[in-house]
């Protein structure tokens, strides 16, 4: 199950709306081995496509180096689907390279938080999981959104 703060959901929806009709994409980093999404990092869709996303390779390298330095990992990898179902398509499954991550798909046709779906993708098998949207994490934890 993915537990995620409502502000992170709102930020992903806003980004999907802004990028539409191009698929939006990004990650939410968190402390390594924590399963706690804290820091939203919007990414550029280098494909500039309505039905495919690909992180800009230079930006991805920079973001992954920064996460390593901060002892973080990608907790959520997200993108939008501009038409059709919010289910991983063939390329989504084939290119999923972070087995510990939650793969979140945002339907930019409706932008309703209740239609956002999350999947675990391991060995090219996608399994849907529940999403629990919370108003706050434990009081001692903070999150930040990075543009």
C-alpha positions in Angstrom: 0.0 0.0 0.0 1.1 3.5 -0.8 0.6 6.1 1.9 1.0 9.6 0.6 0.4 13.1 1.7 -2.5 15.0 0.1 -0.3 17.9 -0.9 1.9 15.6 -2.9 -1.3 14.3 -4.7 -2.3 17.9 -5.4 1.1 18.7 -6.7 1.1 15.7 -9.1 -2.4 16.7 -10.3 -1.4 20.3 -10.9 1.7 19.2 -12.8 -0.4 16.9 -15.0 -2.9 19.7 -15.7 -0.1 22.1 -16.6 1.7 19.6 -18.9 -1.5 18.3 -20.6 -1.7 17.2 -23.4 1.9 15.9 -23.0 2.3 13.1 -20.4 3.7 14.6 -17.2 6.4 12.7 -15.2 8.4 12.9 -12.0 9.5 11.2 -8.8 8.9 11.6 -5.2 12.0 10.8 -3.2 12.2 9.7 0.4 14.8 8.3 2.9 16.3 5.1 1.7 14.4 2.0 2.9 11.6 4.1 4.4 8.7 3.8 1.9 7.9 7.4 2.8 7.4 9.8 -0.1 8.6 13.3 1.0 10.3 15.3 -1.8 8.5 15.8 -5.1 10.8 16.4 -8.1 9.0 17.2 -11.4 10.9 15.8 -14.3 11.0 16.8 -18.0 9.3 14.4 -20.4 12.0 14.2 -23.0 9.7 12.3 -25.3 7.2 15.3 -25.4 4.5 12.7 -26.2 0.8 12.4 -25.5 1.2 8.6 -24.9 4.7 8.0 -23.7 7.1 9.5 -21.1 10.8 9.3 -20.8 12.8 11.2 -18.2 15.4 13.6 -19.6 18.6 11.5 -19.3 20.8 14.4 -18.0 18.2 15.5 -15.5 17.7 11.9 -14.3 21.4 11.5 -13.8 21.5 14.7 -11.8 18.5 13.8 -9.6 19.7 10.3 -8.9 23.2 11.6 -7.9 21.4 14.1 -5.6 19.2 11.4 -4.1 22.3 9.2 -3.4 24.1 12.2 -1.7 21.0 12.7 0.5 20.6 9.0 1.2 17.2 8.9 -0.6 15.6 6.7 -3.2 12.7 7.1 -5.6 9.6 6.1 -3.5 7.1 7.1 -6.2 7.6 7.3 -9.9 4.7 9.0 -11.5 3.3 10.0 -14.9 0.0 10.9 -16.4 -2.1 9.1 -19.0 -3.7 11.7 -21.2 -6.3 9.3 -22.7 -7.4 5.7 -22.0 -7.0 3.7 -18.8 -4.9 4.5 -15.8 -3.2 1.2 -16.1 0.5 0.6 -17.0 0.9 0.2 -20.7 3.5 -2.1 -22.3 6.3 0.5 -22.3 5.5 1.5 -18.7 6.0 -2.1 -17.6 9.0 -2.8 -19.8 10.9 0.3 -18.7 10.1 0.0 -14.9 13.6 -0.2 -13.4 12.9 0.5 -9.7 11.3 -2.6 -8.2 10.9 -1.0 -4.7 9.1 2.1 -6.1 5.3 2.7 -6.4 4.4 3.5 -10.0 1.6 6.1 -9.9 -0.5 7.0 -12.9 -2.6 10.2 -13.0 -5.5 10.4 -15.4 -5.1 13.9 -16.9 -8.4 13.7 -18.7 -10.3 14.0 -15.4 -7.7 15.0 -12.7 -9.7 13.4 -9.9 -7.6 12.2 -7.0 -10.0 9.2 -6.7 -8.9 8.0 -10.1 -5.2 8.0 -9.4 -3.8 4.5 -9.3 -0.6 2.9 -7.9 1.2 -0.2 -9.0 4.2 -2.3 -8.0 6.0 -3.4 -11.1 8.5 -6.2 -10.6 9.8 -8.6 -13.3 7.5 -6.9 -15.9 4.4 -7.8 -13.8 2.2 -4.9 -12.7 0.1 -5.4 -9.5 -2.2 -2.7 -8.4 -2.1 -1.5 -4.8 -4.2 0.6 -2.5 -3.5 4.3 -2.0 -4.0 5.9 1.4 -4.0 9.7 1.2 -3.3 11.4 4.5 -3.5 14.9 5.8 -0.2 14.5 7.7 2.6 12.1 8.3 4.0 11.5 11.8 4.4 15.0 13.3 8.2 14.9 13.4 8.4 14.4 9.6 8.5 17.2 7.1 8.3 17.0 3.4 9.3 19.5 0.7 8.4 20.0 -2.8 11.2 20.9 -5.2 10.5 22.6 -8.6 
